[in-house]
Amino acid sequence: MKINGVELESLDILDLKVAEKYQPALKGVDDMGERVKGLTIVESIMLQCNTIFKIFNDLLVKAQIRKFLETRLI
């Protein structure tokens, strides 16, 4: 899979082992609407970015996530 020009391990969500990892990782966004209520824009963005980072971290090996994020940060 290629995201923003960075080659990452493919995530075939129809593969049982991948789906088993994918489902719990996404639980972090299930109640995002409720979690951001009352937060400032900055707090909301930080919460959402940290949640997505955790999902990527749970699904991809650390070297791959670092490679991807290095292209987006700095």
C-alpha positions, -999 to +999 in steps of 0.1 A: +000+000+000+013+034-009+003+065+012+017+099+002+044+082-018+055+060+011+053+022+006+037+005+036+027-031+043-006-038+027-036-041+050-060-066+036-090-062+059-106-093+045-076-113+059-087-128+092-055-119+110-055-083+098-092-079+106-086-091+141-061-064+146-081-037+127-113-040+146-099-032+181-077-005+167-107+014+153-126+013+187-106+045+195-127+065+170-161+050+178-170+078+203-148+106+188-178+129+184-185+127+221-148+130+231-142+162+212-173+180+226-162+210+247-126+208+235-109+237+218-100+233+181-064+227+191-073+201+217-097+184+193-070+182+165-045+169+190-069+142+203-078+131+168-042+130+155-031+110+185-060+086+180-051+081+144-014+077+153-023+050+177-044+032+151-014+033+126+009+022+154-013-007+163-016-019+127+019-012+113+053-020+125+071+010+141+096+014+113+068+018+087+049+043+107+080+063+114+088+063+077+053+075+069+053+102+095+087+115+086+073+126+053+045+145+070+063+162+100+089+189+103 
